[in-house]
Amino acid sequence: MDCWKEIDGAKLERCVWVPGPIIVGGGPSGLAAAACLKAKGVPSLVLERAHCIASLWQLKSYDRLRLHLPKSFCELPLKPFPASFPAYPTKQQFVAYLEAYAAEFGIRPAFGEAVVAAEYDGGFGFWRVRTEKEYVCRWLVVATGENAEEVVPEIAGMSDFRGDAIVHTSRYRSGEAFMGKSVLVVGCGNSGMEVCLDLSNHGARPAIVVRDTVHVLPREMLGRSTFGLSMWLLRWLPVQMVDRLLLFVAGIILGDTAPLGLRRPKLGPLELKSISGKTPVLDVGTFSKIKSGDIKVFPAIKCFTAKKVEFVDGRSSEFDAVVLATGYRSNVPSWLKERDFFSEKDGLPRRPFPNGWKGERGLYAVGFTKRGLLGASIDAMKVAQDIEGRWLQ
C-alpha cells in the first residue's frame, strides 16, 4: 500500500506501507526470520541488496567451502537438511538447501534493494526504511549479520607491493589460479587455514600469517564431531573442564602446536569463544601440511616492499600474491540511525547472547550472536514469537 510523505511543507514523496515486519538481509538469518514469521501467519518483506539470496555464500565464497559444523547444527528452523546430504554439506548443497527453504515458505525477497538509512519516526510511531524508495513499517528486523562487509587491514607498504595481486577471500575461488606461485595468506581462522590447504592441493606454495594465538582442534574427536562432542559434554560439565578434555585429546591427535608457530591462548577454546566470539580452527587437513613444511608459518607482518613481505621476527620473503583472510564485519552503523541497541564500534547488539535479539520500538536482530546458524535460528524463533503477539493485538 502506498503512503505519502510531506517534504518542505509542500512536496509529497511516495512511500510504501508494509503491514508486517521489514527484514533487512536475504541471507540465512533473514530467511529464517521470514519463515518463522510466515509459520505464525505474519507476512514480512525481505529487502536484499544483492540479486540473489545468501549472497555471501553464492558470490563471495571459495569453491571448496563446506559447512564447518555438522549439518544438524546448521539447519534453519522448520526444515531439516535432506537426509542424502553429507555430514558437512558443500557450498553448492547449502545454497540449494536455502533456495528450497525460500521456496517452501514462499519467501520472495525484493532484490537490488540496498538499505541506505533506517530510523524510527517518533511522531508517527513507525520505522522509515530507505532504499531507492522509502518503506514504512511497525517492526524492523535487522538480519544483515556479522559478515556484511570485508575487513581489509591497512599494512605499511601494501600499496608498494608489485606481486600479481592482493585479494580478499571474498574474491578467492580456487587455488588453481595460483598454481606454481608463492602465496601468503593473511589470517589464521578457519577460512585462512582452508584456503592454505586449497592452495597447496593445487600446486601453489602457500604460507600463512599467524599474528596471535590460536586454538587448532581436530574437526572430529573420539568418532564424533568436535563441536557435537563439546555440546554434549557441556550438558554435564563446566566449560573449563570441557576445555581441558578437548585440549587433552587434541594434544594426543595433533601434538604440541606451539613449535610450529601456532601458540594456544591461555583461555580454553570454548571459554574464549563465549567471551570474545573467537572461533577455534577445526582442522580439515591443513595442520599436517604445516607439520610437513608444505605450508610455512610466519608471525605478524611488519611491512610490504615492492617484492617482499617483512615480518616482525626479522624474516622476509618474496611472494607472488597475497590473500587476505581477514574476515568480515557488520555494516549496521552505516545505515541504522539508532545507537542504543546496536554498538557503533562493532555493529553488534550491545547486549550479549541470548539477550541481543530485541531492542526498543519494534527493533529486532537476527544473526548477531557469534554462534553461527544455530544462534541465528534461536533468534529467528524468538523474534517471530514476539511479533506474533503484537500482530494479533
C-alpha positions as CSV (number, residue, x, y, z in Angstrom):
1,M,0.0,0.0,0.0
2,D,1.3,3.4,-0.9
3,C,1.6,6.4,1.5
4,W,2.9,9.9,1.1
5,K,5.5,11.9,3.0
6,E,5.4,15.6,3.1
7,I,8.7,17.4,2.3
8,D,9.5,21.0,2.9
9,G,5.8,21.6,3.8
10,A,4.5,21.0,0.3
11,K,6.2,18.4,-1.9
12,L,4.8,14.9,-1.5
13,E,7.1,11.8,-1.8
14,R,5.7,8.4,-2.3
15,C,6.5,5.7,0.2
16,V,5.4,2.1,0.6
17,W,3.5,0.9,3.7
18,V,4.4,-2.6,4.8
19,P,1.8,-4.1,7.2
20,G,4.2,-6.7,8.6
21,P,7.9,-6.6,9.6
22,I,10.6,-5.5,7.2
23,I,13.6,-7.8,7.3
24,V,16.9,-6.3,6.1
25,G,19.1,-9.1,4.6
26,G,18.3,-12.1,2.5
27,G,20.9,-14.5,3.9
28,P,20.2,-17.5,6.2
29,S,19.3,-15.2,9.1
30,G,16.8,-13.2,7.1
31,L,15.3,-16.3,5.5
32,A,14.9,-18.0,9.0
33,A,13.2,-14.9,10.4
34,A,10.8,-14.7,7.4
35,A,10.0,-18.5,7.6
36,C,9.3,-18.3,11.3
37,L,7.0,-15.3,10.9
38,K,5.2,-17.0,7.9
39,A,4.6,-20.1,10.1
40,K,2.8,-17.9,12.6
41,G,0.7,-16.1,10.0
42,V,2.7,-12.9,9.9
43,P,3.7,-11.6,6.5
44,S,7.0,-9.9,6.0
45,L,9.1,-8.1,3.4
46,V,12.7,-9.1,2.9
47,L,15.0,-6.4,1.4
48,E,18.2,-7.7,-0.1
49,R,20.9,-5.5,-1.7
50,A,22.2,-8.3,-4.0
51,H,20.3,-10.1,-6.7
52,C,20.2,-13.5,-5.0
53,I,19.6,-15.0,-1.6
54,A,22.7,-15.8,0.5
55,S,25.0,-13.5,-1.5
56,L,27.9,-14.2,0.8
57,W,27.7,-17.9,0.0
58,Q,26.9,-17.5,-3.6
59,L,29.1,-14.6,-4.6
60,K,31.9,-14.3,-2.1
61,S,33.0,-17.8,-1.0
62,Y,35.6,-20.2,-2.3
63,D,34.7,-23.3,-4.3
64,R,35.8,-25.9,-1.8
65,L,33.9,-24.4,1.1
66,R,31.8,-26.7,3.3
67,L,29.9,-26.1,6.5
68,H,32.5,-26.2,9.3
69,L,30.0,-27.7,11.7
70,P,27.8,-30.8,11.2
71,K,24.5,-30.2,9.3
72,S,22.4,-30.9,12.4
73,F,23.8,-27.7,14.0
74,C,23.3,-25.6,10.8
75,E,19.8,-26.3,9.7
76,L,17.3,-23.5,9.8
77,P,14.0,-23.6,11.7
78,L,11.2,-25.8,10.5
79,K,13.2,-27.6,7.7
80,P,16.0,-30.1,8.2
81,F,18.7,-30.8,5.6
82,P,17.9,-33.6,3.2
83,A,19.0,-37.0,4.6
84,S,21.1,-37.6,1.5
85,F,23.4,-34.6,2.3
86,P,26.7,-35.5,3.9
87,A,27.5,-34.5,7.5
88,Y,29.3,-31.4,6.2
89,P,27.4,-30.1,3.2
90,T,29.2,-28.4,0.4
91,K,28.7,-24.8,-0.6
92,Q,26.6,-25.8,-3.5
93,Q,24.4,-28.1,-1.3
94,F,23.9,-25.4,1.3
95,V,22.8,-22.9,-1.3
96,A,20.4,-25.5,-2.8
97,Y,19.0,-26.0,0.7
98,L,18.5,-22.3,1.2
99,E,16.8,-21.9,-2.2
100,A,14.5,-24.8,-1.4
101,Y,13.8,-23.3,2.1
102,A,12.8,-19.9,0.5
103,A,10.6,-21.7,-2.0
104,E,8.8,-23.9,0.7
105,F,7.9,-20.8,2.8
106,G,7.1,-18.6,-0.1
107,I,9.9,-16.1,0.7
108,R,10.4,-13.7,-2.3
109,P,12.9,-11.0,-1.3
110,A,12.9,-7.7,-3.0
111,F,16.3,-7.9,-4.7
112,G,18.6,-5.0,-5.5
113,E,17.2,-3.0,-2.5
114,A,20.2,-1.7,-0.6
115,V,19.1,0.0,2.6
116,V,20.9,3.3,2.9
117,A,19.0,4.5,6.0
118,A,16.5,3.3,8.6
119,E,15.2,5.3,11.5
120,Y,12.3,5.4,13.9
121,D,9.8,8.2,13.3
122,G,8.6,9.0,16.8
123,G,6.0,11.4,15.6
124,F,4.2,8.7,13.7
125,G,5.4,5.7,15.6
126,F,6.8,3.8,12.6
127,W,10.1,2.8,11.1
128,R,11.2,4.5,7.9
129,V,13.4,2.3,5.8
130,R,15.0,4.0,2.7
131,T,16.5,2.3,-0.4
132,E,15.8,3.9,-3.7
133,K,12.3,4.3,-2.4
134,E,11.0,4.6,1.2
135,Y,9.2,1.9,3.1
136,V,7.2,2.4,6.4
137,C,6.6,-0.4,8.9
138,R,5.9,-1.1,12.6
139,W,8.7,-3.7,13.0
140,L,12.2,-3.7,11.7
141,V,14.3,-6.9,11.8
142,V,18.0,-6.4,11.2
143,A,19.4,-9.6,9.6
144,T,22.4,-8.4,7.7
145,G,24.6,-10.3,10.0
146,E,28.2,-10.2,11.3
147,N,29.7,-10.7,7.8
148,A,28.2,-7.8,5.7
149,E,31.4,-6.1,4.7
150,E,35.0,-7.2,4.1
151,V,37.7,-6.3,6.6
152,V,40.8,-5.1,4.7
153,P,43.6,-4.2,7.1
154,E,46.0,-1.3,6.4
155,I,49.5,-2.6,6.5
156,A,52.6,-0.4,5.9
157,G,53.8,-0.6,2.3
158,M,50.8,-2.5,1.0
159,S,50.4,-0.1,-1.9
160,D,54.0,-0.7,-2.9
161,F,53.7,-4.4,-3.4
162,R,54.2,-5.4,-7.0
163,G,53.1,-9.0,-6.9
164,D,50.3,-10.4,-9.0
165,A,47.6,-9.4,-6.6
166,I,46.4,-8.7,-3.1
167,V,42.9,-10.1,-2.8
168,H,40.4,-10.6,0.0
169,T,39.0,-14.2,0.4
170,S,35.7,-12.7,-0.9
171,R,37.4,-12.7,-4.4
172,Y,39.2,-16.0,-4.0
173,R,37.7,-19.0,-5.7
174,S,40.3,-21.7,-6.2
175,G,44.0,-22.4,-5.8
176,E,44.0,-23.4,-9.4
177,A,44.6,-19.8,-10.4
178,F,47.8,-19.8,-8.2
179,M,49.4,-23.0,-9.4
180,G,53.2,-22.8,-9.0
181,K,53.1,-19.5,-7.2
182,S,54.2,-18.4,-3.8
183,V,51.1,-17.1,-1.9
184,L,50.9,-15.5,1.5
185,V,47.6,-16.0,3.3
186,V,47.0,-13.3,6.0
187,G,44.7,-14.6,8.7
188,C,44.6,-18.0,10.5
189,G,40.9,-18.6,11.1
190,N,39.0,-21.4,9.5
191,S,38.9,-19.7,6.2
192,G,42.6,-18.8,6.1
193,M,43.6,-22.3,7.1
194,E,41.3,-23.9,4.4
195,V,42.5,-21.5,1.7
196,C,46.1,-22.6,2.5
197,L,45.1,-26.2,2.1
198,D,43.3,-25.5,-1.2
199,L,46.4,-23.6,-2.5
200,S,48.7,-26.5,-1.5
201,N,46.4,-29.1,-3.1
202,H,46.5,-27.1,-6.4
203,G,50.3,-26.9,-6.5
204,A,50.9,-23.5,-5.1
205,R,53.5,-22.7,-2.3
206,P,51.4,-21.2,0.5
207,A,52.4,-19.6,3.7
208,I,50.2,-18.3,6.5
209,V,50.4,-15.3,8.8
210,V,49.6,-16.2,12.4
211,R,49.6,-12.9,14.2
212,D,48.1,-14.0,17.5
213,T,47.5,-17.2,19.5
214,V,45.0,-19.7,18.0
215,H,43.4,-22.9,19.1
216,V,43.6,-25.7,16.4
217,L,41.4,-28.7,17.1
218,P,40.7,-31.8,15.0
219,R,37.3,-31.5,13.3
220,E,36.4,-34.9,14.8
221,M,37.3,-36.5,18.1
222,L,36.5,-39.9,19.5
223,G,34.4,-40.7,16.5
224,R,32.2,-37.6,16.8
225,S,32.3,-34.1,15.6
226,T,34.4,-31.9,18.0
227,F,31.5,-29.4,18.1
228,G,28.9,-32.0,18.8
229,L,31.1,-33.7,21.5
230,S,31.6,-30.3,23.1
231,M,27.9,-29.5,23.2
232,W,27.2,-33.0,24.7
233,L,29.9,-32.6,27.4
234,L,28.6,-29.1,28.3
235,R,25.3,-30.7,29.5
236,W,27.2,-32.3,32.3
237,L,30.5,-30.5,32.9
238,P,31.6,-26.9,33.4
239,V,33.1,-25.2,30.4
240,Q,36.6,-25.1,31.8
241,M,36.6,-28.9,32.3
242,V,35.3,-29.5,28.8
243,D,38.1,-27.3,27.5
244,R,40.7,-29.3,29.4
245,L,39.3,-32.5,27.9
246,L,39.3,-31.1,24.4
247,L,42.8,-29.9,24.7
248,F,44.0,-33.2,26.1
249,V,42.5,-35.1,23.2
250,A,43.8,-32.5,20.7
251,G,47.3,-32.9,22.2
252,I,47.2,-36.6,21.6
253,I,46.0,-36.3,18.0
254,L,47.9,-33.2,16.9
255,G,50.8,-32.9,19.4
256,D,52.2,-29.6,20.6
257,T,51.3,-26.9,18.0
258,A,53.4,-24.1,19.6
259,P,56.8,-25.2,18.0
260,L,55.1,-24.8,14.6
261,G,54.1,-21.2,15.2
262,L,50.6,-22.0,16.5
263,R,50.6,-20.9,20.2
264,R,47.5,-21.6,22.1
265,P,45.6,-18.9,24.1
266,K,45.6,-19.1,27.8
267,L,41.8,-19.5,27.8
268,G,40.4,-22.7,26.5
269,P,38.6,-22.8,23.1
270,L,35.1,-22.8,24.4
271,E,35.7,-20.2,27.2
272,L,37.4,-18.0,24.7
273,K,34.6,-18.4,22.2
274,S,32.0,-17.4,24.8
275,I,33.9,-14.3,25.9
276,S,35.3,-13.0,22.7
277,G,33.5,-14.8,19.9
278,K,36.8,-16.1,18.5
279,T,36.2,-19.5,17.0
280,P,38.8,-22.3,17.2
281,V,40.1,-23.7,14.0
282,L,38.6,-27.1,13.2
283,D,41.3,-28.7,11.2
284,V,40.4,-30.4,7.9
285,G,44.0,-31.3,6.8
286,T,45.9,-28.0,6.9
287,F,47.8,-28.9,10.1
288,S,49.5,-32.0,8.5
289,K,50.7,-29.7,5.7
290,I,52.1,-27.3,8.2
291,K,53.9,-30.2,10.0
292,S,55.4,-31.4,6.7
293,G,56.6,-28.0,5.8
294,D,54.3,-27.7,2.7
295,I,52.7,-24.7,4.4
296,K,55.0,-22.2,6.2
297,V,54.0,-20.2,9.2
298,F,55.0,-16.5,9.7
299,P,54.3,-14.1,12.5
300,A,52.7,-10.7,12.1
301,I,53.7,-8.6,9.0
302,K,55.9,-5.6,9.7
303,C,55.6,-4.1,6.2
304,F,55.4,-4.8,2.5
305,T,58.0,-3.8,-0.1
306,A,57.9,-4.0,-3.9
307,K,58.9,-7.6,-4.0
308,K,58.9,-8.9,-0.4
309,V,57.0,-9.1,2.8
310,E,58.9,-8.3,6.0
311,F,57.8,-9.9,9.3
312,V,58.1,-8.8,12.9
313,D,60.6,-11.5,13.7
314,G,63.1,-10.1,11.2
315,R,62.5,-12.6,8.4
316,S,61.4,-11.6,4.9
317,S,60.3,-13.5,1.9
318,E,59.1,-12.9,-1.7
319,F,55.5,-13.7,-2.6
320,D,53.7,-13.7,-5.9
321,A,50.3,-13.0,-4.4
322,V,48.6,-12.3,-1.1
323,V,45.2,-13.5,0.1
324,L,43.6,-11.6,2.9
325,A,41.6,-14.0,5.1
326,T,40.9,-11.1,7.4
327,G,37.2,-11.7,7.8
328,Y,34.1,-9.5,7.7
329,R,32.2,-7.1,9.9
330,S,28.7,-5.8,10.5
331,N,27.7,-2.7,8.5
332,V,24.7,-1.8,10.6
333,P,26.1,1.5,11.9
334,S,26.4,2.8,8.4
335,W,22.6,2.7,7.8
336,L,20.7,2.2,11.0
337,K,20.1,5.5,12.7
338,E,19.9,4.0,16.2
339,R,22.6,3.9,18.9
340,D,21.1,2.3,22.0
341,F,20.6,-1.3,20.8
342,F,23.5,-1.6,18.3
343,S,27.0,-0.6,19.1
344,E,28.7,1.9,16.8
345,K,32.0,0.3,17.5
346,D,31.4,-3.2,16.0
347,G,27.8,-3.0,14.7
348,L,26.6,-5.8,17.1
349,P,23.9,-5.7,19.7
350,R,25.2,-4.2,23.0
351,R,23.5,-7.0,25.0
352,P,25.3,-10.4,24.6
353,F,23.6,-13.6,23.7
354,P,20.9,-14.7,24.5
355,N,19.5,-11.2,25.1
356,G,20.7,-9.4,21.9
357,W,17.6,-10.2,19.7
358,K,15.2,-7.5,20.8
359,G,15.6,-3.7,21.1
360,E,13.0,-0.9,21.6
361,R,10.1,0.4,19.4
362,G,9.8,-2.8,17.3
363,L,13.5,-3.2,16.5
364,Y,14.9,-6.8,16.4
365,A,18.2,-8.5,15.4
366,V,18.8,-12.0,14.0
367,G,22.2,-13.4,13.3
368,F,24.5,-11.4,15.5
369,T,25.1,-14.0,18.2
370,K,28.6,-15.1,17.2
371,R,27.2,-18.6,17.3
372,G,26.7,-19.2,13.7
373,L,23.5,-20.6,12.1
374,L,22.3,-22.2,15.4
375,G,22.3,-18.8,17.1
376,A,20.5,-17.2,14.1
377,S,17.8,-19.8,14.3
378,I,17.3,-19.2,18.0
379,D,17.0,-15.5,17.4
380,A,14.5,-16.0,14.5
381,M,12.2,-18.1,16.6
382,K,12.2,-15.6,19.4
383,V,11.6,-12.7,17.1
384,A,8.7,-14.4,15.4
385,Q,7.0,-15.3,18.7
386,D,7.3,-11.8,20.0
387,I,6.0,-10.1,16.8
388,E,3.1,-12.7,16.6
389,G,1.8,-11.5,20.0
390,R,1.8,-7.9,18.8
391,W,0.4,-8.7,15.3
392,L,-2.6,-10.2,16.9
393,Q,-3.3,-7.3,19.2
